[in-house]
């Protein structure tokens, strides 16, 4: 064989090797990674600096405001210097919660297109690490309507969803995301997206985050007034009311105002989905504007954090309404009075399904505002809620070892409070305890203690004091036992109501 022919043959052999089906089949699939677009400008690019900044924002929010299950949120998306503290008022509500997927929605700021883009695979990166896309849910949304698509370029350089991720990484664990942006070409796309979400999230616990700032560039006073009208519309829970309020603001021709909610479609989507998920309580958690930070009086941008909550709690499917609460309080009071006066408990025949749920409850008695007895049960296996309340009312009156039995003379001055409990859940760190929202159970072997959520607020305790008192006074353990990895911590929520 000639040297030339040998060279050609060798070249063919080498080429065949590199393009063979076997060589391609062995290559590893590449994970698509969306790199940070605004790290170093909207928020710190340094991991430690970013983490410390968010910690400071969250620490400035002393307690959460709402003791219900959050299902959606409006959060601002400006640079952290301007809107980070306002955002923290919303994200503080997420500490201790667990979600399968966070659906992030915004009106695109970088690219206009016809439709709705859902980012469908890979991970989004921040200085705090990678966040996985919920590809399964993303694909379902894309397949649900022709107007929903994957358009990667609509996401790659836009900050509106990216700035939410570090806050999520600091407040939640083990979640995935579905990033979604509107192309801003069709005013009814929010209805399409809301329906697609509600149709495809069955079996998942999701949180909707609508990323939006409020008024853009009016004067300080005009910004405050305009934001109040926009917020009023959102708090109404009525999309038509929000649209009417924004329309009225637009017709006022406020100097230099170019928009009153740059993520209006995202907000309206969140409102519809939250309503579909049973949210009945909408709360303004925090608000400010850029002038509050800089001292400026012109070219102002407004910010708000707003939460959408469904009635408490993980234990009570839709919460107890006022009539049901009053019935339980009536049962507690009559039980105590009959037992103290006559030595026997009355019989009740309650058919209300809500009062027949298999739930735990505590009954608290107070005399002239001071604790007079408190006994409860966490996990009844066979008796309904109203019977738990009846039993615990007697126990609080005559069996609490800290007090002598309630006397007949005291009855007229006794007040009643009932805490209906969710199922306790184990947590990995004492720092996951949310004051005012979580009750805590601490246990180490036979030593066990419980504090209800309201203990922290009633005695104005910070988290460390709350847990130290629980360890020492209730469980008979060292005051810092909550920091011991061998000690088990569980949290629960409570729907608390009372009667004078």
C-alpha positions in Angstrom: 0.0 0.0 0.0 1.3 3.5 -0.9 1.9 6.0 1.8 -0.7 8.3 0.2 -3.3 5.5 0.1 -2.4 4.5 3.7 -2.9 8.1 4.9 -6.3 8.3 3.2 -7.4 5.0 4.7 -6.2 6.0 8.2 -8.1 9.3 7.9 -11.3 7.4 7.0 -10.8 5.0 10.0 -10.3 8.0 12.3 -13.3 9.9 10.9 -15.5 6.8 11.2 -14.5 6.4 14.8 -15.5 9.9 15.7 -18.9 9.9 13.9 -20.0 6.4 14.9 -23.4 6.0 16.6 -21.6 4.3 19.5 -19.5 7.4 20.3 -22.6 9.6 20.3 -24.6 7.3 22.4 -22.0 7.3 25.1 -21.8 11.1 25.4 -23.4 12.6 28.6 -26.4 15.0 28.1 -25.5 18.6 28.9 -27.6 20.3 31.6 -28.8 23.6 30.4 -27.7 26.3 32.8 -29.1 29.8 32.8 -26.3 32.0 34.2 -27.0 35.0 36.5 -27.7 38.1 34.4 -27.7 40.8 37.1 -25.5 39.5 39.9 -23.1 42.3 40.8 -25.6 45.0 39.8 -29.1 44.2 41.2 -27.6 42.2 44.1 -24.1 41.1 45.3 -22.2 38.7 43.1 -20.3 37.4 46.2 -22.0 34.5 47.9 -21.2 35.5 51.4 -22.1 39.1 50.8 -25.4 38.2 49.2 -26.3 35.8 52.0 -25.4 38.4 54.7 -27.5 41.1 53.0 -30.6 38.9 52.8 -30.1 37.8 56.4 -30.1 41.4 57.5 -33.3 42.2 55.5 -35.1 39.2 57.1 -33.9 40.0 60.6 -35.4 43.5 60.2 -38.8 41.8 59.9 -39.4 40.9 63.6 -42.3 38.5 63.2 -44.6 37.2 60.5 -48.0 38.8 60.3 -50.2 36.0 59.2 -50.9 32.6 60.7 -52.3 31.1 57.6 -51.1 29.1 54.6 -49.6 31.3 51.9 -50.4 30.3 48.3 -49.3 33.4 46.3 -47.3 36.5 46.7 -46.6 39.8 44.9 -42.9 40.7 45.3 -40.8 43.7 44.0 -37.9 43.2 41.6 -35.7 46.3 41.8 -32.1 46.3 43.0 -31.9 45.0 46.5 -30.7 48.5 47.7 -34.1 49.8 46.8 -36.6 47.0 47.2 -34.8 44.3 49.1 -36.3 45.2 52.5 -39.8 45.3 51.1 -39.3 41.9 49.5 -38.2 40.5 52.8 -41.6 41.3 54.4 -43.0 38.8 52.0 -40.3 36.2 52.1 -40.3 36.1 55.9 -43.7 34.5 55.6 -42.1 31.5 53.8 -39.7 30.5 56.5 -40.7 27.1 57.8 -43.0 26.4 54.8 -42.4 23.6 52.3 -43.3 23.8 48.6 -42.7 21.4 45.7 -42.5 24.1 43.1 -42.4 27.9 43.0 -44.0 29.4 39.9 -42.3 32.7 39.1 -44.3 35.0 36.8 -43.5 38.4 35.4 -44.1 40.7 32.4 -41.0 40.6 30.3 -38.8 43.7 30.5 -36.2 42.8 27.8 -38.0 41.2 24.9 -41.5 41.6 23.4 -43.1 38.6 21.7 -46.6 37.2 21.1 -47.4 34.7 23.8 -46.2 33.4 27.2 -42.8 31.8 27.6 -42.2 29.0 30.1 -38.6 28.1 30.8 -38.7 24.3 30.6 -35.5 22.6 31.5 -32.1 22.8 33.3 -31.1 25.0 36.2 -31.0 28.7 37.0 -27.8 29.7 38.8 -27.2 32.4 41.5 -24.2 33.0 43.7 -26.0 30.9 46.3 -26.1 27.8 44.0 -28.3 26.1 41.3 -32.1 25.9 41.3 -33.7 23.1 39.4 -36.4 23.7 36.9 -39.6 21.6 37.4 -39.5 20.3 33.8 -42.5 18.0 34.2 -44.8 20.9 35.2 -43.2 23.2 32.6 -43.9 20.8 29.8 -47.5 20.4 31.0 -48.1 24.1 30.9 -46.6 24.4 27.4 -48.8 21.6 26.1 -51.9 23.1 27.6 -52.4 26.0 25.2 -50.8 27.1 21.9 -50.1 30.5 23.3 -47.7 29.0 25.9 -44.3 28.2 24.6 -40.6 28.0 25.4 -38.6 31.0 24.3 -35.3 31.0 26.0 -34.2 34.4 24.8 -37.1 36.0 26.7 -35.5 34.8 30.0 -31.8 35.0 29.5 -31.1 38.6 30.3 -34.2 39.7 32.2 -33.8 40.4 35.9 -37.5 40.3 37.0 -37.5 36.6 38.0 -33.8 36.1 38.7 -33.8 38.6 41.7 -36.4 36.5 43.5 -34.2 33.4 43.6 -31.7 34.4 46.3 -34.6 35.2 48.7 -36.1 31.8 47.9 -32.8 30.0 48.5 -32.5 31.7 51.9 -36.0 31.0 53.1 -36.9 27.6 51.6 -35.4 24.1 51.0 -35.8 21.4 48.4 -37.9 23.3 45.9 -38.0 23.6 42.1 -39.1 26.5 40.0 -41.0 27.2 36.8 -40.1 30.7 35.4 -42.7 32.3 33.2 -42.7 35.6 31.4 -45.4 37.4 29.4 -44.6 38.8 25.9 -46.9 41.7 26.6 -48.8 41.4 23.3 -52.2 40.1 24.4 -54.2 41.5 27.3 -56.0 38.2 28.0 -53.0 36.0 28.3 -53.1 36.1 32.1 -56.5 34.2 31.9 -54.9 31.5 29.8 -52.0 31.1 32.1 -54.1 31.1 35.3 -56.3 28.3 33.9 -53.2 26.3 32.7 -51.7 26.5 36.2 -54.8 25.5 38.0 -55.4 22.6 35.6 -51.9 21.2 36.0 -50.8 21.6 39.6 -52.9 18.9 41.2 -50.9 16.8 43.5 -48.2 19.5 44.0 -47.9 22.1 46.7 -47.0 25.3 44.8 -46.4 28.9 45.5 -47.1 31.6 42.9 -44.8 34.6 42.9 -45.9 37.6 40.8 -42.8 39.8 40.3 -43.8 43.4 39.9 -42.9 46.9 41.0 -45.6 49.5 41.2 -45.6 53.2 40.0 -42.7 54.3 37.8 -41.2 57.8 37.8 -43.9 60.1 39.3 -43.1 62.4 42.2 -42.8 61.0 45.7 -46.3 62.1 46.8 -47.9 61.0 43.5 -46.2 57.7 43.8 -47.5 57.1 47.3 -51.1 58.0 46.3 -51.0 55.9 43.1 -49.5 52.9 44.8 -52.2 53.0 47.4 -54.9 52.8 44.7 -53.1 49.9 43.0 -52.6 48.1 46.3 -56.3 48.6 47.1 -57.2 46.9 43.8 -54.9 43.9 44.6 -56.2 43.6 48.1 -59.8 43.4 46.9 -59.0 40.1 45.2 -61.1 41.3 42.2 -59.1 41.5 38.9 -61.8 43.9 37.5 -61.3 46.2 40.5 -57.5 46.3 40.0 -58.0 47.0 36.3 -60.5 49.8 37.1 -58.1 51.4 39.6 -55.2 51.3 37.2 -57.3 52.7 34.4 -58.5 55.6 36.6 -54.9 56.4 37.5 -53.9 56.3 33.8 -56.6 58.8 33.0 -55.4 61.2 35.6 -52.2 61.9 33.5 -50.0 62.0 36.5 -46.7 63.8 35.5 -43.9 61.4 34.5 -45.9 58.3 35.4 -45.4 55.6 32.7 -46.9 52.6 34.5 -48.6 51.7 37.9 -47.7 48.0 37.9 -45.0 46.8 35.5 -46.1 43.2 36.2 -49.8 43.7 35.9 -50.5 40.4 34.0 -48.4 38.5 36.5 -50.3 40.1 39.4 -53.7 39.2 37.8 -52.5 35.7 37.2 -51.6 35.3 40.8 -54.9 36.7 41.9 -56.9 34.2 39.8 -54.8 31.2 40.9 -54.9 32.2 44.5 -58.6 32.4 44.4 -58.8 29.0 42.7 -56.6 27.6 45.5 -58.9 28.8 48.2 -57.2 32.0 49.3 -59.6 34.3 51.1 -57.2 36.5 53.0 -55.0 39.0 51.1 -52.6 41.1 53.2 -50.3 44.0 52.5 -47.0 42.8 54.2 -44.8 45.7 53.4 -44.5 48.8 51.1 -42.1 51.6 50.4 -40.7 53.5 47.4 -37.3 54.4 46.1 -37.6 57.9 47.7 -37.9 56.3 51.1 -34.4 54.8 50.5 -32.6 57.6 48.7 -34.5 60.7 50.0 -35.3 61.6 46.5 -38.6 63.4 45.6 -38.8 62.8 41.9 -38.6 59.9 39.4 -39.9 57.5 42.1 -40.6 53.7 41.8 -43.0 52.0 44.2 -42.7 48.6 45.8 -45.0 46.3 47.8 -45.1 42.8 49.2 -48.6 41.3 49.3 -49.5 37.8 50.4 -52.5 35.6 49.4 -53.5 33.2 52.2 -55.9 30.4 52.6 -57.4 29.8 56.0 -55.3 27.9 58.5 -54.0 25.3 58.5 -52.3 22.0 57.5 -54.6 20.4 60.0 -57.8 22.2 59.3 -58.8 21.9 55.6 -60.4 25.3 55.2 -60.2 26.7 58.8 -63.1 27.1 61.2 -65.6 29.9 60.5 -66.9 32.2 63.2 -70.0 30.1 63.9 -67.9 26.9 64.3 -65.5 28.7 66.6 -68.3 30.0 68.8 -69.8 26.5 69.0 -66.5 25.1 70.3 -66.1 27.9 72.8 -69.7 27.2 74.0 -68.8 23.5 74.4 -65.7 24.3 76.4 -67.5 26.7 78.7 -70.5 24.5 79.4 -68.3 21.5 80.0 -66.2 23.3 82.6 -69.2 24.8 84.3 -71.2 21.6 84.5 -68.2 19.6 85.7 -67.2 22.1 88.4 -70.8 22.5 89.6 -72.2 18.9 89.2 -69.2 16.7 88.8 -70.1 15.4 85.3 -69.6 16.4 81.7 -72.6 17.2 79.5 -73.3 15.2 76.3 -73.1 16.9 72.9 -74.4 15.7 69.6 -72.6 17.7 66.9 -73.1 16.9 63.2 -71.1 19.8 61.7 -68.4 18.1 59.5 -65.8 20.7 60.5 -66.2 20.0 64.2 -66.0 16.2 63.6 -62.5 16.4 62.0 -59.9 14.3 63.7 -57.7 17.1 65.0 -55.8 18.0 68.1 -56.6 21.0 70.3 -55.5 22.9 73.4 -58.0 24.6 75.8 -56.6 27.5 77.8 -58.4 29.0 80.8 -57.6 32.4 82.2 -58.7 34.0 85.4 -58.7 37.8 85.4 -56.2 37.7 82.5 -53.8 35.3 84.2 -53.2 31.7 83.1 -55.5 29.3 85.2 -55.0 26.0 83.2 -53.9 24.8 79.8 -54.1 21.2 78.6 -54.2 19.8 75.1 -53.9 16.8 72.8 -52.0 16.7 69.5 -53.0 13.6 67.6 -56.4 12.1 68.5 -56.9 8.8 66.6 -60.6 8.2 67.0 -62.6 11.1 68.6 -63.8 14.2 66.8 -62.6 17.7 67.4 -65.6 18.8 69.5 -65.0 15.9 71.9 -61.3 16.7 72.2 -62.3 20.3 73.2 -64.8 19.0 75.8 -62.2 16.6 77.3 -59.4 19.1 77.3 -61.6 21.8 78.9 -62.2 19.6 81.9 -58.5 18.7 82.0 -57.5 22.3 81.9 -59.9 23.1 84.7 -59.1 20.3 87.2 -56.1 18.4 86.0 -53.4 20.9 85.3 -50.7 20.1 87.9 -49.6 23.7 88.1 -52.9 24.8 89.6 -55.6 23.7 92.0 -58.9 22.7 90.5 -61.2 25.6 89.4 -63.8 26.5 92.0 -67.5 27.4 91.6 -66.7 31.0 92.7 -64.1 31.4 89.9 -66.4 30.4 87.1 -67.9 33.8 86.5 -64.4 35.3 85.9 -63.0 32.5 83.7 -62.2 33.2 80.0 -61.7 30.5 77.4 -59.3 30.2 74.5 -59.0 27.3 72.0 -56.1 26.4 69.8 -56.9 24.0 67.0 -53.7 22.3 65.9 -52.1 21.2 62.7 -50.2 17.9 62.5 -46.7 18.5 64.0 -43.8 18.4 61.5 -40.1 17.7 62.3 -37.6 20.5 61.5 -33.9 20.3 61.1 -32.9 23.6 62.7 -34.2 25.8 65.5 -33.7 28.7 63.1 -36.7 27.4 61.1 -39.0 28.3 63.9 -41.2 31.3 63.0 -42.2 33.3 66.0 -46.0 33.9 66.3 -46.7 31.3 63.6 -45.2 28.1 65.0 -45.8 26.2 68.2 -42.9 24.0 69.1 -42.5 20.6 70.6 -39.0 19.7 72.0 -38.2 16.2 73.0 -35.2 14.2 74.2 -36.0 10.7 75.4 -38.7 10.9 78.1 -38.3 14.7 78.4 -40.8 16.6 76.4 -42.2 20.1 76.3 -44.7 22.2 74.3 -45.3 25.9 73.7 -48.3 27.1 71.7 -47.5 29.8 69.0 -49.1 32.6 71.0 -46.7 32.2 73.9 -44.0 34.1 72.1 -46.2 37.1 71.3 -48.0 37.2 74.6 -44.7 37.3 76.5 -42.8 39.4 73.9 -40.1 36.8 73.5 -37.5 36.6 70.8 -36.8 33.2 69.3 -33.9 32.2 71.5 -35.8 33.1 74.7 -38.9 31.3 73.5 -36.9 28.1 72.9 -34.8 28.4 76.0 -37.9 28.7 78.2 -39.4 25.7 76.4 -36.4 23.6 77.0 -35.9 24.5 80.7 -39.4 25.2 82.0 -41.5 22.7 80.0 -39.1 19.9 79.1 -36.7 20.0 82.1 -33.7 20.2 79.7 -30.8 22.6 79.5 -31.8 26.0 78.3 -29.8 25.6 75.1 -31.1 22.1 74.3 -32.7 23.4 71.1 -29.2 23.7 69.6 -28.3 20.0 70.4 -28.7 17.9 67.2 -29.8 15.0 69.3 -32.9 16.9 70.5 -35.9 16.6 68.2 -37.8 19.8 67.3 -41.3 19.7 65.8 -43.4 22.7 64.8 -47.1 23.1 64.3 -49.6 25.9 63.6 -52.7 26.8 65.4 -56.0 28.5 64.7 -56.5 30.4 67.9 -59.8 32.0 69.1 -61.3 33.0 72.4 -64.3 34.2 74.3 -64.4 36.5 77.3 
